[in-house]
Amino acid sequence: MPKASKTSLLILHRQWVRFVACFATTLILLSSTGVNAENELPTIGNSSSSLVSIEQERKLGQAWLRSLRGQVKLFDNPIVEDYLAHLVYSLAPNSNVLDRDFSLVIVDSQSLNAFAVPGSIVGINAGLFFYAISEQEFASVIAHELAHLGQRHYARQLERQQLSAPLKLAGILASVVIAATTGSDAGLAALASTQALSAEQQLSFSRQNEQEADRLGIATLYRSNYDPRAMPIMFERMFRQTRIQGEAIPEYLSTHPLSESRVSDTRNRATQYERQHYADNIEYHISKNIVATYYAESDRAAIDYFNSIIEKGNSTQIHAAKFGLAYASLKHAPKKAIELLNDLIKIYPNQISLQVTLADAIHHAGNSQVAVNTLKALLKRNPDNYPISDTLARIYLEMDQIMESEQLLKKLTRTQPLNPRIWYLLAEANGLAGNIDDLHLARAEFFFLTNRLDDAIQQLRFALKKSHQNPQQTALIQKRMDELFLIKKEAPF
């Protein structure tokens, strides 16, 4: 697995202060017109009642997402992606989001960020896993973002200020890209320069906007059986860390991401809910430790880190650290990984992530057919499961069982049609199988999803030349070309 950074895992955990500025990217990004009273929310209305309809938001959001994919590296791990999807969809029914056809994205960056973009796009930087100690805290960030989407803050600001939608979204895109690629606060400065309001007005509206999102996010947490107190706990720790390290919140954000009054307000709101016991899902900590291994200086550094947790952690931390130890040992000590994973499966027999990783370890230990049989049985019990299908398709490729991999990846594109990684793998399998027509079509979809429209159209031209003896296929390819030409013509970015 490639290493994106040489930053030590231990140092990462001391960098809380960066979260104040990076998390603010989204907290600034979706400003509202405010609320009419302390406990009243504005009427959302239907999809045609505002300047920007839900349908328009979705179209703009998908264009935004393609542009983002074309400019930053994504964190592509099916287990982590699947966990995020399950979390979002567990929170969404208890939120006020109308359009629940989400597109989720994880940016390959250790800096802290989370963002919600019109069109039900929810994204995080992988670094968020480092700084949210518990799943409850992690969920509080996602619940906050869903509240922004549910109240359609973006569309409401456009409606009030008569702003340009593409210009506004371009500013958001610039801020997320800069924050992801530099790990600095420069993204916030880029974002601030795109605001059509004065700084004073922007902060005023943002205060009301954030209070509204905090209030709705806390309610969503409680209704979804997550701890509403996790939000003020996370805010309090961030605020305290800035005081300890002597780093002041930037002046232009002095009232925006965090203030004593906002921390106090979220605390007071959360304590209105009865106190209960909330247990983290082990899947959160599994994902967290996959991320930790990815950003470790080496597998050896990751192993030392997980061993240190095993020596002094609580039961959940120890179990998750044992998974991390197994995950970091997959390639150079697969037998050790198998032993650790088998022990964990006895405790968590229904965790697909553990079983998928066990099959991967068995494959690395040289028993690839056993791994395949294990995954096939697992997939039969869990049809279309993304981590299982992805792992099986990859192992098929490494075993030179190209046809089996190709068939499985084609099926995955029907359940994951907007996942560029799947189209990339399918193109590779098509090429190895000698299916050149399908190779061009898969490449076209990959290029389209990563905002390389000219390349996508060129691949379709190649496919069109080879399909002249198949009128039905020719018609489908031509139709797709026409769609891409139209998208290119109307592209807002």
C-alpha positions in Angstrom: 0.0 0.0 0.0 1.5 3.4 -0.9 2.4 5.8 1.9 1.1 9.4 1.3 3.1 11.0 4.1 6.0 10.4 6.5 4.3 12.1 9.4 4.5 10.0 12.6 1.3 8.6 13.9 2.2 9.8 17.4 2.7 13.3 16.2 -0.6 13.3 14.3 -2.5 12.9 17.6 -1.0 16.2 18.9 -2.3 18.3 16.0 -5.8 19.0 17.2 -5.5 22.7 16.7 -5.5 22.3 12.9 -9.0 20.9 13.1 -10.3 24.3 14.1 -9.4 25.9 10.8 -9.9 22.8 8.5 -13.3 21.8 9.8 -14.4 25.4 9.3 -14.2 25.0 5.6 -17.7 23.5 5.6 -18.9 25.5 8.5 -18.3 28.7 6.5 -19.3 27.1 3.2 -23.0 26.8 3.7 -24.3 30.1 5.1 -28.0 30.6 5.8 -30.3 33.5 6.0 -30.8 32.7 9.7 -33.8 31.6 11.8 -36.8 33.6 12.9 -36.7 32.5 16.5 -34.6 30.5 18.9 -36.5 27.2 18.4 -38.0 27.8 14.9 -36.6 26.5 11.7 -37.3 28.1 8.3 -39.7 26.3 6.0 -37.8 24.3 3.5 -40.4 24.2 0.8 -40.5 22.0 -2.3 -37.9 21.6 -5.0 -39.3 24.4 -7.1 -39.8 27.0 -4.3 -36.3 28.4 -4.3 -33.9 30.0 -6.7 -32.0 26.7 -6.9 -34.1 23.5 -7.0 -33.1 20.2 -5.6 -32.7 18.9 -9.1 -30.4 21.8 -10.0 -28.4 21.2 -6.8 -27.9 17.6 -7.8 -26.6 18.5 -11.2 -24.3 21.1 -9.9 -23.1 18.9 -7.1 -22.2 16.0 -9.4 -20.2 18.5 -11.6 -18.5 19.7 -8.5 -17.6 16.2 -7.4 -16.2 15.3 -10.8 -14.0 18.4 -10.6 -12.8 17.5 -7.1 -11.9 14.0 -8.2 -9.9 15.4 -11.0 -7.8 17.6 -8.7 -7.2 15.7 -5.5 -6.2 12.1 -4.7 -9.0 10.1 -3.1 -8.7 7.6 -0.3 -9.9 4.4 -1.9 -10.5 1.7 0.6 -13.7 -0.3 0.3 -13.9 -1.1 4.0 -13.6 2.5 5.0 -15.9 3.7 2.3 -18.5 1.1 3.3 -18.3 2.2 6.9 -18.8 5.9 6.0 -21.8 4.9 3.8 -23.4 2.9 6.6 -22.9 5.8 9.1 -24.4 8.4 6.7 -27.4 6.2 5.9 -28.0 5.4 9.6 -28.1 9.2 10.4 -30.0 10.3 7.3 -33.5 8.9 8.2 -33.4 10.9 11.4 -32.2 14.1 9.7 -34.2 16.6 7.6 -32.4 15.9 4.4 -34.9 15.5 1.6 -32.6 14.1 -1.1 -31.0 11.0 0.4 -29.3 9.7 -2.7 -25.9 10.6 -1.3 -22.5 10.7 -3.0 -19.7 10.2 -0.6 -16.1 11.0 -1.0 -13.0 10.5 1.2 -10.0 12.8 0.3 -6.5 11.4 0.7 -5.3 14.0 3.2 -4.3 13.9 6.8 -5.6 17.4 7.5 -8.9 17.7 9.2 -11.9 18.5 7.0 -15.5 17.6 6.4 -17.7 19.2 3.8 -21.3 19.0 2.5 -22.1 20.3 -1.0 -25.4 20.8 -2.6 -26.7 17.7 -4.3 -26.3 15.5 -1.2 -22.5 15.3 -1.5 -20.9 14.5 1.8 -17.1 14.3 2.1 -14.4 14.1 4.6 -10.6 14.1 4.7 -9.2 10.7 5.9 -7.6 12.7 8.6 -10.9 13.1 10.4 -10.5 9.5 11.7 -7.3 10.6 13.6 -8.9 13.4 15.5 -12.3 11.9 16.4 -11.4 9.7 19.4 -14.8 7.9 19.3 -17.4 6.9 16.7 -19.8 9.2 18.6 -17.5 12.2 17.9 -17.1 11.2 14.3 -20.8 10.8 13.9 -21.3 14.3 15.4 -19.4 15.9 12.5 -21.4 13.9 9.9 -24.7 14.8 11.6 -23.7 18.5 11.5 -23.0 18.3 7.8 -26.4 16.6 7.2 -28.1 19.5 9.0 -26.5 21.9 6.5 -27.8 19.9 3.6 -31.2 19.4 5.2 -31.8 23.1 5.7 -30.5 23.8 2.2 -28.3 26.7 3.5 -26.5 27.0 0.2 -29.7 27.5 -1.9 -31.1 29.9 0.7 -28.1 32.2 0.6 -28.2 32.2 -3.2 -31.9 33.1 -3.0 -31.4 35.9 -0.6 -28.2 37.4 -2.2 -28.9 36.5 -5.8 -25.5 35.0 -6.1 -24.0 33.0 -9.0 -24.2 29.3 -8.2 -21.2 28.2 -10.3 -19.1 31.0 -8.9 -20.0 30.1 -5.3 -19.3 26.4 -5.8 -16.0 27.2 -7.6 -14.9 29.0 -4.4 -15.9 26.0 -2.3 -14.0 23.7 -4.6 -10.9 25.8 -4.5 -10.9 25.9 -0.7 -11.3 22.1 -0.3 -8.6 21.4 -2.9 -6.1 23.8 -1.4 -6.8 22.5 2.2 -6.4 18.9 1.0 -3.2 19.5 -1.1 -1.4 21.8 1.2 -2.7 20.8 4.6 -2.8 24.5 5.5 -5.3 27.2 6.2 -4.9 28.6 2.7 -8.1 27.0 1.6 -10.0 29.2 4.1 -8.5 32.3 2.6 -9.4 31.2 -0.9 -12.9 30.6 0.3 -13.2 33.9 2.0 -12.2 35.7 -1.2 -15.3 34.2 -3.0 -17.9 35.5 -0.5 -20.2 38.1 -1.9 -21.0 39.4 1.6 -18.8 41.6 3.8 -16.9 39.7 6.5 -19.1 41.2 9.2 -22.3 40.1 7.5 -20.8 36.7 6.6 -19.9 36.0 10.3 -23.3 37.2 11.4 -25.2 34.8 9.1 -22.7 32.0 9.9 -23.3 32.2 13.6 -27.1 31.6 13.1 -26.3 29.0 10.5 -24.0 27.1 12.7 -26.3 27.3 15.7 -29.0 25.8 13.6 -26.8 23.0 12.3 -25.6 22.3 15.8 -29.1 22.1 17.1 -30.3 19.8 14.3 -27.2 17.7 14.4 -27.6 17.0 18.1 -31.2 16.0 17.6 -30.2 13.7 14.7 -27.6 12.1 16.9 -30.0 11.4 19.6 -32.7 10.0 17.3 -30.1 7.8 15.6 -28.9 6.3 18.9 -25.6 8.2 19.0 -24.5 10.3 21.9 -25.7 14.0 21.6 -23.0 15.0 24.1 -20.3 13.9 21.6 -20.6 17.2 19.7 -19.8 19.5 22.7 -17.2 17.1 23.9 -15.4 17.4 20.6 -15.8 21.2 20.5 -14.6 21.5 24.1 -11.4 19.5 23.4 -10.6 21.5 20.3 -11.2 24.8 22.0 -9.1 23.8 25.1 -6.3 22.6 22.8 -6.0 26.0 21.2 -5.8 27.6 24.6 -3.2 25.2 25.8 -1.0 25.6 22.7 -1.4 29.4 22.8 -2.7 29.5 19.2 -5.5 32.0 18.8 -8.4 31.4 16.4 -7.9 33.5 13.3 -9.6 36.9 13.6 -11.9 36.4 10.6 -13.0 33.1 12.2 -13.3 34.4 15.8 -17.0 33.8 16.0 -17.3 31.2 13.3 -15.9 27.7 13.9 -15.6 27.9 17.6 -16.2 30.3 20.5 -16.9 29.9 24.1 -20.6 30.8 23.6 -20.9 28.2 20.9 -19.3 25.5 23.0 -21.6 26.4 25.8 -24.6 26.4 23.6 -24.0 22.9 22.2 -23.3 21.7 25.8 -26.6 23.1 27.1 -28.5 21.7 24.2 -27.0 18.2 24.5 -27.7 18.0 28.2 -31.4 18.4 27.5 -31.3 14.8 26.3 -31.3 11.9 28.8 -27.9 10.4 29.5 -27.6 6.9 28.1 -24.8 4.4 27.4 -23.5 4.5 23.9 -21.2 1.8 22.5 -19.0 2.4 19.5 -19.3 0.1 16.5 -16.1 -1.8 16.2 -16.2 -0.9 12.4 -15.4 2.7 13.2 -12.1 1.7 15.0 -11.3 -0.9 12.2 -11.6 1.9 9.7 -9.6 4.3 11.9 -6.8 1.8 12.1 -6.8 1.1 8.3 -6.3 4.9 7.9 -3.6 4.8 10.6 -1.7 2.0 8.8 -1.9 3.9 5.5 -0.4 7.0 6.9 2.3 5.3 9.0 5.9 5.8 8.1 6.2 2.1 7.6 4.4 -1.1 8.4 6.9 -1.6 11.2 5.9 1.8 12.7 2.3 0.9 12.5 2.9 -2.4 14.2 4.8 -0.7 17.0 1.9 1.8 17.4 -0.7 -0.9 17.6 1.3 -3.0 20.1 1.5 0.1 22.3 -2.3 0.3 22.3 -2.7 -3.4 23.1 -0.5 -3.0 26.1 -2.5 -0.2 27.7 -5.9 0.2 25.9 -9.4 -0.7 26.9 -11.2 -3.7 25.4 -12.5 -2.0 22.3 -9.2 -0.3 21.6 -7.3 -3.5 22.1 -9.6 -5.4 19.7 -9.3 -2.7 17.1 -5.5 -2.5 17.6 -5.3 -6.3 17.0 -7.1 -5.7 13.8 -4.6 -2.9 12.9 -1.7 -5.2 13.8 -3.2 -7.9 11.5 -3.8 -5.4 8.7 -0.2 -4.0 8.9 1.1 -7.6 8.8 -0.9 -8.8 5.8 2.0 -8.9 3.3 5.1 -9.7 5.4 3.6 -11.8 8.1 0.3 -13.2 6.8 0.2 -16.2 9.2 0.4 -13.8 12.1 -2.5 -11.8 10.6 -4.6 -15.0 10.1 -4.1 -15.9 13.8 -5.1 -12.5 15.0 -8.1 -12.3 12.7 -9.4 -15.7 13.6 -9.3 -14.7 17.3 -11.2 -11.5 16.5 -13.9 -13.3 14.4 -14.7 -15.5 17.4 -15.6 -12.2 19.3 -17.2 -10.4 16.3 -18.5 -13.3 14.1 -20.6 -11.1 11.8 -18.1 -8.4 10.9 -17.6 -8.6 7.1 -14.5 -6.4 7.4 -12.7 -9.0 9.5 -13.7 -11.8 7.2 -12.7 -10.0 4.1 -9.3 -9.1 5.6 -8.9 -12.7 6.7 -9.4 -13.9 3.1 -6.8 -11.3 2.0 -4.4 -12.7 4.6 -5.0 -16.3 3.4 -4.3 -15.1 -0.2 -1.0 -13.5 0.9 -0.1 -16.7 2.7 -0.2 -18.5 -0.6 -3.6 -20.2 -0.3 -5.4 -18.1 -2.9 -8.0 -20.7 -3.9 -9.0 -21.0 -0.2 -9.3 -17.2 -0.1 -11.5 -17.2 -3.2 -13.8 -20.0 -1.9 -14.1 -18.1 1.4 -15.1 -14.8 -0.4 -17.5 -16.6 -2.8 -19.3 -18.1 0.2 -19.3 -14.8 1.9 -20.7 -13.0 -1.2 -23.4 -15.6 -1.5 -24.6 -14.6 2.0 -24.1 -10.9 1.3 -25.0 -10.3 -2.4 -23.4 -7.2 -4.0 -21.4 -6.3 -0.9 -18.8 -3.8 -2.0 -15.8 -4.9 0.2 -16.3 -8.6 -0.5 -16.8 -8.1 -4.3 -13.8 -5.7 -4.6 -11.5 -8.0 -2.7 -12.6 -11.1 -4.7 -12.2 -9.2 -8.0 -8.7 -8.1 -7.0 -7.6 -11.6 -5.9 -9.0 -13.0 -9.2 -6.8 -10.5 -11.1 -3.7 -11.4 -9.1 -4.4 -15.1 -9.8 -4.8 -14.3 -13.6 -8.4 -15.4 -13.5 -9.2 -12.5 -15.7 -12.7 -13.5 -16.9 -14.0 -14.1 -13.3 -12.6 -10.7 -12.2 -14.1 -9.0 -15.3 -17.6 -10.4 -14.7 -17.5 -9.4 -11.0 -16.3 -5.9 -11.7 -19.0 -5.4 -14.4 -21.6 -6.3 -11.8 -20.0 -3.9 -9.3 -20.4 -1.0 -11.8 -24.2 -1.5 -11.6 -24.2 -1.1 -7.8 -21.3 1.5 -7.8 -21.8 3.4 -11.1 -20.2 6.6 -9.8 -17.1 5.0 -8.3 -14.2 5.8 -10.6 -12.0 3.2 -9.0 -14.3 0.3 -10.1 -14.3 1.6 -13.7 -10.5 1.8 -13.6 -10.2 -1.8 -12.4 -12.7 -2.9 -15.0 -10.7 -1.3 -17.7 -7.6 -3.1 -16.5 -9.5 -6.4 -16.5 -11.0 -5.7 -20.0 -7.5 -5.0 -21.4 -6.0 -8.2 -19.9 -9.0 -10.2 -21.3 -8.5 -8.6 -24.7 -11.9 -7.0 -24.7 -10.8 -3.8 -26.4 -14.3 -2.4 -27.0 -15.2 -2.8 -23.3 -11.8 -1.4 -22.4 -12.6 1.9 -24.2 -16.0 2.1 -22.6 -14.7 1.5 -19.1 -12.0 4.1 -19.6 -14.5 6.6 -20.8 -16.5 6.3 -17.6 -13.4 6.6 -15.5 -12.3 9.7 -17.4 -15.8 11.2 -17.1 -16.0 10.7 -13.4 -12.6 12.3 -12.9 -13.5 15.3 -15.0 -11.4 14.4 -18.1 -14.3 14.9 -20.6 -12.2 15.2 -23.7 -10.4 11.9 -22.9 -13.7 10.3 -22.1 -15.2 11.4 -25.5 -12.0 10.2 -27.3 -12.4 6.7 -25.7 -16.0 6.6 -26.9 -14.9 7.5 -30.4 -12.5 4.5 -30.3 -15.3 2.3 -29.1 -17.6 3.6 -31.8 -15.2 2.7 -34.6 -15.1 -0.9 -33.3 -18.8 -1.3 -32.9 -19.9 -0.6 -36.5 -21.1 -4.2 -37.0 -23.4 -3.9 -33.9 -26.1 -1.3 -34.5 -27.5 -1.5 -31.0 -24.1 -1.0 -29.4 -23.4 1.8 -31.8 -26.6 3.6 -30.8 -25.8 3.3 -27.1 -22.3 4.6 -27.6 -23.5 7.5 -29.7 -26.1 8.4 -27.1 -23.4 8.4 -24.4 -21.2 10.7 -26.5 -24.1 13.1 -27.0 -24.6 13.2 -23.2 -21.0 14.0 -22.6 -20.9 16.7 -25.2 -23.9 18.3 -23.6 -22.3 18.0 -20.1 -19.1 19.5 -21.4 -21.0 22.4 -23.0 -22.9 23.2 -19.8 -20.0 22.6 -17.4 -20.1 25.2 -14.6 -16.4 24.6 -13.7 
